[in-house]
Amino acid sequence: MIIFQIHEKHGRHMANNHTEAILNEKSGWKTVTEAEFYSLKVTEAQKVIPEAKTQKIALEENEDREALAARYEEITGKKPHHRLGIDSIKAFLNGSNI
């Protein structure tokens, strides 16, 4: 059984069981009907993209992962996942995944 939930900041989620849904509700998720779930419009909070992400960032050809990770952290506020490769970080910094 799928339980449809929405969150003001995080958007939509489909919980797989009642236990998951109850835990989500304790974290601010709201259980809604399927119709409400699919008619949900993206909120302004979900549309916000930091300015730095919308601009191309000049990358040097031989920049190492550590330097790229530092730039990634400046934009997102968190370090990139340890399995995120140099090419993926460069693509993110260039706005390819926006």
Gaussian input, Z-matrix of N, CA and C with variables (Angstrom, degrees):
# hf/3-21g

backbone

0 1
 N
 C     1     B1
 C     2     B2     1     A1
 N     3     B3     2     A2     1     D1
 C     4     B4     3     A3     2     D2
 C     5     B5     4     A4     3     D3
 N     6     B6     5     A5     4     D4
 C     7     B7     6     A6     5     D5
 C     8     B8     7     A7     6     D6
 N     9     B9     8     A8     7     D7
 C    10    B10     9     A9     8     D8
 C    11    B11    10    A10     9     D9
 N    12    B12    11    A11    10    D10
 C    13    B13    12    A12    11    D11
 C    14    B14    13    A13    12    D12
 N    15    B15    14    A14    13    D13
 C    16    B16    15    A15    14    D14
 C    17    B17    16    A16    15    D15
 N    18    B18    17    A17    16    D16
 C    19    B19    18    A18    17    D17
 C    20    B20    19    A19    18    D18
 N    21    B21    20    A20    19    D19
 C    22    B22    21    A21    20    D20
 C    23    B23    22    A22    21    D21
 N    24    B24    23    A23    22    D22
 C    25    B25    24    A24    23    D23
 C    26    B26    25    A25    24    D24
 N    27    B27    26    A26    25    D25
 C    28    B28    27    A27    26    D26
 C    29    B29    28    A28    27    D27
 N    30    B30    29    A29    28    D28
 C    31    B31    30    A30    29    D29
 C    32    B32    31    A31    30    D30
 N    33    B33    32    A32    31    D31
 C    34    B34    33    A33    32    D32
 C    35    B35    34    A34    33    D33
 N    36    B36    35    A35    34    D34
 C    37    B37    36    A36    35    D35
 C    38    B38    37    A37    36    D36
 N    39    B39    38    A38    37    D37
 C    40    B40    39    A39    38    D38
 C    41    B41    40    A40    39    D39
 N    42    B42    41    A41    40    D40
 C    43    B43    42    A42    41    D41
 C    44    B44    43    A43    42    D42
 N    45    B45    44    A44    43    D43
 C    46    B46    45    A45    44    D44
 C    47    B47    46    A46    45    D45
 N    48    B48    47    A47    46    D46
 C    49    B49    48    A48    47    D47
 C    50    B50    49    A49    48    D48
 N    51    B51    50    A50    49    D49
 C    52    B52    51    A51    50    D50
 C    53    B53    52    A52    51    D51
 N    54    B54    53    A53    52    D52
 C    55    B55    54    A54    53    D53
 C    56    B56    55    A55    54    D54
 N    57    B57    56    A56    55    D55
 C    58    B58    57    A57    56    D56
 C    59    B59    58    A58    57    D57
 N    60    B60    59    A59    58    D58
 C    61    B61    60    A60    59    D59
 C    62    B62    61    A61    60    D60
 N    63    B63    62    A62    61    D61
 C    64    B64    63    A63    62    D62
 C    65    B65    64    A64    63    D63
 N    66    B66    65    A65    64    D64
 C    67    B67    66    A66    65    D65
 C    68    B68    67    A67    66    D66
 N    69    B69    68    A68    67    D67
 C    70    B70    69    A69    68    D68
 C    71    B71    70    A70    69    D69
 N    72    B72    71    A71    70    D70
 C    73    B73    72    A72    71    D71
 C    74    B74    73    A73    72    D72
 N    75    B75    74    A74    73    D73
 C    76    B76    75    A75    74    D74
 C    77    B77    76    A76    75    D75
 N    78    B78    77    A77    76    D76
 C    79    B79    78    A78    77    D77
 C    80    B80    79    A79    78    D78
 N    81    B81    80    A80    79    D79
 C    82    B82    81    A81    80    D80
 C    83    B83    82    A82    81    D81
 N    84    B84    83    A83    82    D82
 C    85    B85    84    A84    83    D83
 C    86    B86    85    A85    84    D84
 N    87    B87    86    A86    85    D85
 C    88    B88    87    A87    86    D86
 C    89    B89    88    A88    87    D87
 N    90    B90    89    A89    88    D88
 C    91    B91    90    A90    89    D89
 C    92    B92    91    A91    90    D90
 N    93    B93    92    A92    91    D91
 C    94    B94    93    A93    92    D92
 C    95    B95    94    A94    93    D93
 N    96    B96    95    A95    94    D94
 C    97    B97    96    A96    95    D95
 C    98    B98    97    A97    96    D96
 N    99    B99    98    A98    97    D97
 C   100   B100    99    A99    98    D98
 C   101   B101   100   A100    99    D99
 N   102   B102   101   A101   100   D100
 C   103   B103   102   A102   101   D101
 C   104   B104   103   A103   102   D102
 N   105   B105   104   A104   103   D103
 C   106   B106   105   A105   104   D104
 C   107   B107   106   A106   105   D105
 N   108   B108   107   A107   106   D106
 C   109   B109   108   A108   107   D107
 C   110   B110   109   A109   108   D108
 N   111   B111   110   A110   109   D109
 C   112   B112   111   A111   110   D110
 C   113   B113   112   A112   111   D111
 N   114   B114   113   A113   112   D112
 C   115   B115   114   A114   113   D113
 C   116   B116   115   A115   114   D114
 N   117   B117   116   A116   115   D115
 C   118   B118   117   A117   116   D116
 C   119   B119   118   A118   117   D117
 N   120   B120   119   A119   118   D118
 C   121   B121   120   A120   119   D119
 C   122   B122   121   A121   120   D120
 N   123   B123   122   A122   121   D121
 C   124   B124   123   A123   122   D122
 C   125   B125   124   A124   123   D123
 N   126   B126   125   A125   124   D124
 C   127   B127   126   A126   125   D125
 C   128   B128   127   A127   126   D126
 N   129   B129   128   A128   127   D127
 C   130   B130   129   A129   128   D128
 C   131   B131   130   A130   129   D129
 N   132   B132   131   A131   130   D130
 C   133   B133   132   A132   131   D131
 C   134   B134   133   A133   132   D132
 N   135   B135   134   A134   133   D133
 C   136   B136   135   A135   134   D134
 C   137   B137   136   A136   135   D135
 N   138   B138   137   A137   136   D136
 C   139   B139   138   A138   137   D137
 C   140   B140   139   A139   138   D138
 N   141   B141   140   A140   139   D139
 C   142   B142   141   A141   140   D140
 C   143   B143   142   A142   141   D141
 N   144   B144   143   A143   142   D142
 C   145   B145   144   A144   143   D143
 C   146   B146   145   A145   144   D144
 N   147   B147   146   A146   145   D145
 C   148   B148   147   A147   146   D146
 C   149   B149   148   A148   147   D147
 N   150   B150   149   A149   148   D148
 C   151   B151   150   A150   149   D149
 C   152   B152   151   A151   150   D150
 N   153   B153   152   A152   151   D151
 C   154   B154   153   A153   152   D152
 C   155   B155   154   A154   153   D153
 N   156   B156   155   A155   154   D154
 C   157   B157   156   A156   155   D155
 C   158   B158   157   A157   156   D156
 N   159   B159   158   A158   157   D157
 C   160   B160   159   A159   158   D158
 C   161   B161   160   A160   159   D159
 N   162   B162   161   A161   160   D160
 C   163   B163   162   A162   161   D161
 C   164   B164   163   A163   162   D162
 N   165   B165   164   A164   163   D163
 C   166   B166   165   A165   164   D164
 C   167   B167   166   A166   165   D165
 N   168   B168   167   A167   166   D166
 C   169   B169   168   A168   167   D167
 C   170   B170   169   A169   168   D168
 N   171   B171   170   A170   169   D169
 C   172   B172   171   A171   170   D170
 C   173   B173   172   A172   171   D171
 N   174   B174   173   A173   172   D172
 C   175   B175   174   A174   173   D173
 C   176   B176   175   A175   174   D174
 N   177   B177   176   A176   175   D175
 C   178   B178   177   A177   176   D176
 C   179   B179   178   A178   177   D177
 N   180   B180   179   A179   178   D178
 C   181   B181   180   A180   179   D179
 C   182   B182   181   A181   180   D180
 N   183   B183   182   A182   181   D181
 C   184   B184   183   A183   182   D182
 C   185   B185   184   A184   183   D183
 N   186   B186   185   A185   184   D184
 C   187   B187   186   A186   185   D185
 C   188   B188   187   A187   186   D186
 N   189   B189   188   A188   187   D187
 C   190   B190   189   A189   188   D188
 C   191   B191   190   A190   189   D189
 N   192   B192   191   A191   190   D190
 C   193   B193   192   A192   191   D191
 C   194   B194   193   A193   192   D192
 N   195   B195   194   A194   193   D193
 C   196   B196   195   A195   194   D194
 C   197   B197   196   A196   195   D195
 N   198   B198   197   A197   196   D196
 C   199   B199   198   A198   197   D197
 C   200   B200   199   A199   198   D198
 N   201   B201   200   A200   199   D199
 C   202   B202   201   A201   200   D200
 C   203   B203   202   A202   201   D201
 N   204   B204   203   A203   202   D202
 C   205   B205   204   A204   203   D203
 C   206   B206   205   A205   204   D204
 N   207   B207   206   A206   205   D205
 C   208   B208   207   A207   206   D206
 C   209   B209   208   A208   207   D207
 N   210   B210   209   A209   208   D208
 C   211   B211   210   A210   209   D209
 C   212   B212   211   A211   210   D210
 N   213   B213   212   A212   211   D211
 C   214   B214   213   A213   212   D212
 C   215   B215   214   A214   213   D213
 N   216   B216   215   A215   214   D214
 C   217   B217   216   A216   215   D215
 C   218   B218   217   A217   216   D216
 N   219   B219   218   A218   217   D217
 C   220   B220   219   A219   218   D218
 C   221   B221   220   A220   219   D219
 N   222   B222   221   A221   220   D220
 C   223   B223   222   A222   221   D221
 C   224   B224   223   A223   222   D222
 N   225   B225   224   A224   223   D223
 C   226   B226   225   A225   224   D224
 C   227   B227   226   A226   225   D225
 N   228   B228   227   A227   226   D226
 C   229   B229   228   A228   227   D227
 C   230   B230   229   A229   228   D228
 N   231   B231   230   A230   229   D229
 C   232   B232   231   A231   230   D230
 C   233   B233   232   A232   231   D231
 N   234   B234   233   A233   232   D232
 C   235   B235   234   A234   233   D233
 C   236   B236   235   A235   234   D234
 N   237   B237   236   A236   235   D235
 C   238   B238   237   A237   236   D236
 C   239   B239   238   A238   237   D237
 N   240   B240   239   A239   238   D238
 C   241   B241   240   A240   239   D239
 C   242   B242   241   A241   240   D240
 N   243   B243   242   A242   241   D241
 C   244   B244   243   A243   242   D242
 C   245   B245   244   A244   243   D243
 N   246   B246   245   A245   244   D244
 C   247   B247   246   A246   245   D245
 C   248   B248   247   A247   246   D246
 N   249   B249   248   A248   247   D247
 C   250   B250   249   A249   248   D248
 C   251   B251   250   A250   249   D249
 N   252   B252   251   A251   250   D250
 C   253   B253   252   A252   251   D251
 C   254   B254   253   A253   252   D252
 N   255   B255   254   A254   253   D253
 C   256   B256   255   A255   254   D254
 C   257   B257   256   A256   255   D255
 N   258   B258   257   A257   256   D256
 C   259   B259   258   A258   257   D257
 C   260   B260   259   A259   258   D258
 N   261   B261   260   A260   259   D259
 C   262   B262   261   A261   260   D260
 C   263   B263   262   A262   261   D261
 N   264   B264   263   A263   262   D262
 C   265   B265   264   A264   263   D263
 C   266   B266   265   A265   264   D264
 N   267   B267   266   A266   265   D265
 C   268   B268   267   A267   266   D266
 C   269   B269   268   A268   267   D267
 N   270   B270   269   A269   268   D268
 C   271   B271   270   A270   269   D269
 C   272   B272   271   A271   270   D270
 N   273   B273   272   A272   271   D271
 C   274   B274   273   A273   272   D272
 C   275   B275   274   A274   273   D273
 N   276   B276   275   A275   274   D274
 C   277   B277   276   A276   275   D275
 C   278   B278   277   A277   276   D276
 N   279   B279   278   A278   277   D277
 C   280   B280   279   A279   278   D278
 C   281   B281   280   A280   279   D279
 N   282   B282   281   A281   280   D280
 C   283   B283   282   A282   281   D281
 C   284   B284   283   A283   282   D282
 N   285   B285   284   A284   283   D283
 C   286   B286   285   A285   284   D284
 C   287   B287   286   A286   285   D285
 N   288   B288   287   A287   286   D286
 C   289   B289   288   A288   287   D287
 C   290   B290   289   A289   288   D288
 N   291   B291   290   A290   289   D289
 C   292   B292   291   A291   290   D290
 C   293   B293   292   A292   291   D291

   B1=1.4443
   B2=1.5319
   B3=1.2938
   B4=1.4614
   B5=1.5316
   B6=1.3363
   B7=1.4667
   B8=1.5225
   B9=1.3117
   B10=1.4603
   B11=1.5160
   B12=1.3370
   B13=1.4535
   B14=1.5200
   B15=1.3393
   B16=1.4639
   B17=1.5289
   B18=1.3127
   B19=1.4622
   B20=1.5208
   B21=1.3107
   B22=1.4616
   B23=1.5367
   B24=1.3153
   B25=1.4667
   B26=1.5278
   B27=1.3386
   B28=1.4669
   B29=1.5224
   B30=1.3238
   B31=1.4636
   B32=1.5129
   B33=1.3335
   B34=1.4646
   B35=1.5234
   B36=1.3447
   B37=1.4587
   B38=1.5204
   B39=1.3256
   B40=1.4538
   B41=1.5248
   B42=1.3131
   B43=1.4612
   B44=1.5261
   B45=1.3209
   B46=1.4655
   B47=1.5248
   B48=1.3377
   B49=1.4690
   B50=1.5217
   B51=1.3286
   B52=1.4670
   B53=1.5210
   B54=1.3177
   B55=1.4681
   B56=1.5203
   B57=1.3230
   B58=1.4655
   B59=1.5323
   B60=1.3240
   B61=1.4608
   B62=1.5281
   B63=1.3158
   B64=1.4671
   B65=1.5303
   B66=1.3171
   B67=1.4652
   B68=1.5246
   B69=1.3350
   B70=1.4595
   B71=1.5294
   B72=1.3220
   B73=1.4652
   B74=1.5255
   B75=1.3196
   B76=1.4648
   B77=1.5266
   B78=1.3330
   B79=1.4716
   B80=1.5194
   B81=1.3327
   B82=1.4600
   B83=1.5253
   B84=1.3390
   B85=1.4642
   B86=1.5212
   B87=1.3178
   B88=1.4612
   B89=1.5287
   B90=1.3122
   B91=1.4551
   B92=1.5285
   B93=1.3363
   B94=1.4652
   B95=1.5258
   B96=1.3187
   B97=1.4621
   B98=1.5253
   B99=1.3111
   B100=1.4581
   B101=1.5354
   B102=1.3279
   B103=1.4627
   B104=1.5263
   B105=1.3312
   B106=1.4693
   B107=1.5199
   B108=1.3187
   B109=1.4597
   B110=1.5245
   B111=1.3341
   B112=1.4556
   B113=1.5219
   B114=1.3303
   B115=1.4664
   B116=1.5268
   B117=1.3172
   B118=1.4604
   B119=1.5185
   B120=1.3096
   B121=1.4561
   B122=1.5189
   B123=1.3105
   B124=1.4561
   B125=1.5192
   B126=1.3242
   B127=1.4578
   B128=1.5214
   B129=1.3017
   B130=1.4604
   B131=1.5190
   B132=1.3310
   B133=1.4642
   B134=1.5234
   B135=1.3253
   B136=1.4605
   B137=1.5247
   B138=1.3275
   B139=1.4522
   B140=1.5180
   B141=1.3236
   B142=1.4590
   B143=1.5222
   B144=1.3221
   B145=1.4612
   B146=1.5162
   B147=1.3237
   B148=1.4539
   B149=1.5277
   B150=1.3283
   B151=1.4595
   B152=1.5100
   B153=1.3107
   B154=1.4651
   B155=1.5243
   B156=1.3276
   B157=1.4516
   B158=1.5243
   B159=1.3128
   B160=1.4498
   B161=1.5229
   B162=1.3211
   B163=1.4538
   B164=1.5214
   B165=1.3138
   B166=1.4571
   B167=1.5194
   B168=1.3072
   B169=1.4549
   B170=1.5228
   B171=1.3215
   B172=1.4580
   B173=1.5247
   B174=1.3216
   B175=1.4542
   B176=1.5198
   B177=1.3068
   B178=1.4562
   B179=1.5176
   B180=1.3042
   B181=1.4578
   B182=1.5266
   B183=1.3246
   B184=1.4623
   B185=1.5257
   B186=1.3175
   B187=1.4612
   B188=1.5364
   B189=1.3308
   B190=1.4640
   B191=1.5327
   B192=1.3327
   B193=1.4619
   B194=1.5246
   B195=1.3145
   B196=1.4624
   B197=1.5331
   B198=1.3159
   B199=1.4656
   B200=1.5285
   B201=1.3337
   B202=1.4619
   B203=1.5269
   B204=1.3325
   B205=1.4638
   B206=1.5292
   B207=1.3166
   B208=1.4657
   B209=1.5233
   B210=1.3248
   B211=1.4722
   B212=1.5286
   B213=1.3407
   B214=1.4666
   B215=1.5282
   B216=1.3395
   B217=1.4553
   B218=1.5308
   B219=1.3332
   B220=1.4711
   B221=1.5252
   B222=1.3274
   B223=1.4608
   B224=1.5277
   B225=1.3280
   B226=1.4611
   B227=1.5196
   B228=1.3272
   B229=1.4525
   B230=1.5081
   B231=1.3378
   B232=1.4603
   B233=1.5272
   B234=1.3131
   B235=1.4668
   B236=1.5241
   B237=1.3362
   B238=1.4637
   B239=1.5247
   B240=1.3115
   B241=1.4581
   B242=1.5257
   B243=1.3223
   B244=1.4643
   B245=1.5253
   B246=1.3316
   B247=1.4679
   B248=1.5317
   B249=1.3211
   B250=1.4571
   B251=1.5224
   B252=1.3184
   B253=1.4579
   B254=1.5248
   B255=1.3033
   B256=1.4630
   B257=1.5299
   B258=1.3244
   B259=1.4733
   B260=1.5265
   B261=1.3312
   B262=1.4641
   B263=1.5209
   B264=1.3243
   B265=1.4629
   B266=1.5263
   B267=1.3471
   B268=1.4665
   B269=1.5253
   B270=1.3276
   B271=1.4667
   B272=1.5267
   B273=1.3189
   B274=1.4611
   B275=1.5322
   B276=1.3218
   B277=1.4665
   B278=1.5207
   B279=1.3152
   B280=1.4582
   B281=1.5245
   B282=1.3175
   B283=1.4599
   B284=1.5044
   B285=1.3335
   B286=1.4559
   B287=1.5107
   B288=1.3364
   B289=1.4581
   B290=1.5259
   B291=1.3027
   B292=1.4662
   B293=1.5214
   A1=108.78
   A2=116.53
   A3=122.50
   A4=108.90
   A5=115.34
   A6=120.98
   A7=106.81
   A8=116.18
   A9=121.86
   A10=110.01
   A11=115.51
   A12=120.13
   A13=110.61
   A14=114.63
   A15=120.08
   A16=108.54
   A17=114.54
   A18=121.21
   A19=106.94
   A20=116.52
   A21=121.58
   A22=112.13
   A23=116.75
   A24=120.72
   A25=112.73
   A26=117.41
   A27=121.25
   A28=115.17
   A29=118.63
   A30=119.94
   A31=114.13
   A32=116.19
   A33=121.75
   A34=111.29
   A35=114.77
   A36=121.00
   A37=108.24
   A38=116.04
   A39=121.07
   A40=107.83
   A41=116.68
   A42=121.70
   A43=108.89
   A44=115.90
   A45=120.62
   A46=114.22
   A47=116.92
   A48=119.26
   A49=109.57
   A50=115.50
   A51=120.64
   A52=112.03
   A53=117.15
   A54=120.29
   A55=110.69
   A56=116.38
   A57=121.10
   A58=110.31
   A59=116.53
   A60=120.99
   A61=111.10
   A62=117.01
   A63=120.90
   A64=109.97
   A65=117.35
   A66=120.49
   A67=110.95
   A68=116.50
   A69=120.27
   A70=111.33
   A71=116.61
   A72=120.64
   A73=111.18
   A74=116.95
   A75=120.73
   A76=111.02
   A77=116.39
   A78=121.85
   A79=112.54
   A80=117.79
   A81=120.48
   A82=115.63
   A83=118.51
   A84=121.03
   A85=109.16
   A86=116.34
   A87=122.39
   A88=108.24
   A89=117.52
   A90=121.96
   A91=108.42
   A92=115.98
   A93=121.65
   A94=109.88
   A95=115.38
   A96=119.82
   A97=109.41
   A98=115.59
   A99=120.47
   A100=111.05
   A101=116.84
   A102=121.30
   A103=110.94
   A104=117.01
   A105=120.72
   A106=110.81
   A107=115.70
   A108=121.63
   A109=111.37
   A110=116.65
   A111=119.96
   A112=113.79
   A113=117.89
   A114=119.52
   A115=111.35
   A116=117.78
   A117=122.41
   A118=111.08
   A119=114.91
   A120=120.23
   A121=108.35
   A122=116.36
   A123=121.17
   A124=108.88
   A125=116.78
   A126=120.94
   A127=110.41
   A128=115.83
   A129=120.90
   A130=111.01
   A131=116.95
   A132=120.58
   A133=111.16
   A134=117.49
   A135=120.95
   A136=111.48
   A137=118.07
   A138=121.47
   A139=112.99
   A140=116.70
   A141=120.85
   A142=110.52
   A143=115.02
   A144=121.90
   A145=106.22
   A146=117.85
   A147=118.44
   A148=111.29
   A149=116.57
   A150=121.11
   A151=112.62
   A152=116.64
   A153=120.16
   A154=111.39
   A155=117.85
   A156=120.55
   A157=112.10
   A158=117.88
   A159=120.07
   A160=112.69
   A161=116.39
   A162=120.04
   A163=110.01
   A164=116.64
   A165=120.68
   A166=108.41
   A167=115.95
   A168=121.16
   A169=107.89
   A170=115.76
   A171=120.25
   A172=109.38
   A173=116.15
   A174=121.59
   A175=109.54
   A176=114.73
   A177=118.97
   A178=108.46
   A179=116.81
   A180=122.50
   A181=112.67
   A182=117.80
   A183=120.30
   A184=113.18
   A185=117.71
   A186=122.06
   A187=109.41
   A188=118.03
   A189=120.79
   A190=111.22
   A191=115.48
   A192=120.99
   A193=111.41
   A194=117.12
   A195=120.65
   A196=111.55
   A197=117.07
   A198=121.45
   A199=110.62
   A200=116.12
   A201=119.93
   A202=110.67
   A203=116.22
   A204=120.48
   A205=110.59
   A206=117.13
   A207=121.01
   A208=110.83
   A209=116.50
   A210=120.54
   A211=110.76
   A212=115.96
   A213=121.93
   A214=109.67
   A215=116.18
   A216=121.39
   A217=112.01
   A218=117.09
   A219=120.88
   A220=110.96
   A221=115.93
   A222=121.18
   A223=111.98
   A224=116.60
   A225=120.30
   A226=114.52
   A227=116.34
   A228=119.23
   A229=113.70
   A230=117.34
   A231=120.59
   A232=109.19
   A233=115.02
   A234=119.95
   A235=109.45
   A236=117.77
   A237=119.27
   A238=110.33
   A239=116.33
   A240=121.83
   A241=108.65
   A242=116.77
   A243=119.71
   A244=113.75
   A245=117.81
   A246=120.43
   A247=113.20
   A248=117.08
   A249=120.97
   A250=108.31
   A251=116.94
   A252=122.21
   A253=113.90
   A254=114.97
   A255=122.02
   A256=111.01
   A257=117.06
   A258=120.17
   A259=111.69
   A260=117.05
   A261=120.86
   A262=111.42
   A263=116.39
   A264=119.90
   A265=109.60
   A266=116.88
   A267=120.24
   A268=110.50
   A269=116.82
   A270=120.64
   A271=109.92
   A272=117.12
   A273=120.97
   A274=110.16
   A275=116.20
   A276=120.62
   A277=111.96
   A278=117.37
   A279=121.34
   A280=112.13
   A281=117.75
   A282=121.06
   A283=114.49
   A284=118.90
   A285=121.54
   A286=112.94
   A287=118.07
   A288=119.85
   A289=112.86
   A290=118.34
   A291=121.08
   A292=109.02
   D1=129.82
   D2=179.30
   D3=-95.78
   D4=134.32
   D5=177.47
   D6=-114.59
   D7=122.05
   D8=-175.98
   D9=-87.69
   D10=130.48
   D11=-179.17
   D12=-136.52
   D13=150.63
   D14=176.85
   D15=-129.21
   D16=156.51
   D17=177.87
   D18=-137.86
   D19=138.60
   D20=-176.63
   D21=-57.06
   D22=-39.60
   D23=-176.63
   D24=-95.03
   D25=-38.73
   D26=-170.84
   D27=-96.23
   D28=-10.11
   D29=176.10
   D30=94.42
   D31=-126.05
   D32=-172.77
   D33=-113.26
   D34=154.29
   D35=176.38
   D36=-154.91
   D37=142.53
   D38=174.82
   D39=-110.73
   D40=109.13
   D41=177.92
   D42=-79.17
   D43=142.30
   D44=-176.84
   D45=-88.26
   D46=-17.01
   D47=-179.65
   D48=-154.20
   D49=170.52
   D50=-176.09
   D51=-66.33
   D52=-35.97
   D53=179.98
   D54=-61.53
   D55=-45.95
   D56=178.41
   D57=-61.79
   D58=-43.00
   D59=-179.05
   D60=-63.19
   D61=-41.04
   D62=-179.95
   D63=-65.69
   D64=-43.04
   D65=177.86
   D66=-63.49
   D67=-39.40
   D68=177.58
   D69=-63.59
   D70=-40.88
   D71=-179.97
   D72=-61.76
   D73=-33.22
   D74=177.02
   D75=-68.35
   D76=-19.82
   D77=179.60
   D78=-100.74
   D79=12.38
   D80=174.48
   D81=102.36
   D82=-0.13
   D83=177.66
   D84=-77.51
   D85=149.18
   D86=-179.76
   D87=-119.15
   D88=129.14
   D89=178.08
   D90=-79.51
   D91=131.12
   D92=-177.73
   D93=-132.42
   D94=172.36
   D95=176.45
   D96=-76.29
   D97=164.45
   D98=178.93
   D99=-61.18
   D100=-38.65
   D101=179.44
   D102=-63.22
   D103=-44.05
   D104=177.89
   D105=-64.10
   D106=-39.67
   D107=-178.55
   D108=-59.84
   D109=-47.35
   D110=-176.60
   D111=-81.42
   D112=-15.72
   D113=178.31
   D114=-93.93
   D115=-0.66
   D116=-178.91
   D117=-61.54
   D118=131.77
   D119=176.69
   D120=-98.05
   D121=152.63
   D122=179.35
   D123=-66.72
   D124=129.29
   D125=-178.88
   D126=-81.10
   D127=164.74
   D128=178.22
   D129=-60.20
   D130=-37.11
   D131=-179.45
   D132=-61.90
   D133=-33.04
   D134=-179.31
   D135=-80.13
   D136=-19.45
   D137=-178.99
   D138=-83.14
   D139=-17.88
   D140=-174.54
   D141=-64.99
   D142=122.73
   D143=176.39
   D144=-123.60
   D145=126.01
   D146=178.57
   D147=-53.15
   D148=142.15
   D149=-177.91
   D150=-53.56
   D151=-39.95
   D152=-177.59
   D153=-60.26
   D154=-30.96
   D155=-179.37
   D156=-71.71
   D157=-24.83
   D158=-176.39
   D159=-85.50
   D160=-7.47
   D161=-178.74
   D162=-109.15
   D163=145.94
   D164=174.39
   D165=-69.07
   D166=139.74
   D167=-179.55
   D168=-109.49
   D169=129.69
   D170=-179.96
   D171=-68.11
   D172=120.23
   D173=179.94
   D174=-112.38
   D175=139.04
   D176=176.02
   D177=-85.35
   D178=146.41
   D179=-174.72
   D180=-59.42
   D181=-40.67
   D182=-173.91
   D183=-105.76
   D184=27.02
   D185=179.80
   D186=-68.92
   D187=131.84
   D188=-177.33
   D189=-83.21
   D190=169.71
   D191=-175.21
   D192=-61.52
   D193=-38.06
   D194=-178.75
   D195=-60.73
   D196=-43.44
   D197=179.14
   D198=-67.60
   D199=-41.35
   D200=178.25
   D201=-65.10
   D202=-39.85
   D203=179.57
   D204=-63.03
   D205=-37.67
   D206=178.10
   D207=-63.99
   D208=-41.14
   D209=178.07
   D210=-66.69
   D211=-40.60
   D212=176.94
   D213=-58.70
   D214=-44.54
   D215=-178.75
   D216=-65.33
   D217=-34.76
   D218=177.27
   D219=-60.42
   D220=-39.99
   D221=-176.10
   D222=-78.49
   D223=-46.86
   D224=-172.76
   D225=-93.00
   D226=-20.58
   D227=-176.83
   D228=84.56
   D229=3.56
   D230=177.39
   D231=-144.04
   D232=157.21
   D233=-179.54
   D234=-73.47
   D235=149.74
   D236=176.52
   D237=-69.89
   D238=152.37
   D239=177.18
   D240=-56.49
   D241=143.01
   D242=-175.84
   D243=-62.00
   D244=-19.80
   D245=178.73
   D246=-93.18
   D247=-1.69
   D248=178.45
   D249=-75.06
   D250=118.12
   D251=-174.80
   D252=-80.16
   D253=169.99
   D254=-179.11
   D255=-57.77
   D256=-45.70
   D257=-178.97
   D258=-62.17
   D259=-39.47
   D260=179.34
   D261=-67.99
   D262=-39.94
   D263=178.35
   D264=-65.12
   D265=-42.31
   D266=178.26
   D267=-62.08
   D268=-41.80
   D269=179.18
   D270=-61.99
   D271=-42.34
   D272=178.21
   D273=-61.68
   D274=-47.49
   D275=-177.94
   D276=-63.89
   D277=-28.21
   D278=178.03
   D279=-87.47
   D280=0.27
   D281=176.16
   D282=82.23
   D283=17.19
   D284=-177.63
   D285=-69.21
   D286=-23.78
   D287=-175.55
   D288=-105.23
   D289=17.38
   D290=-179.56
   D291=-85.91

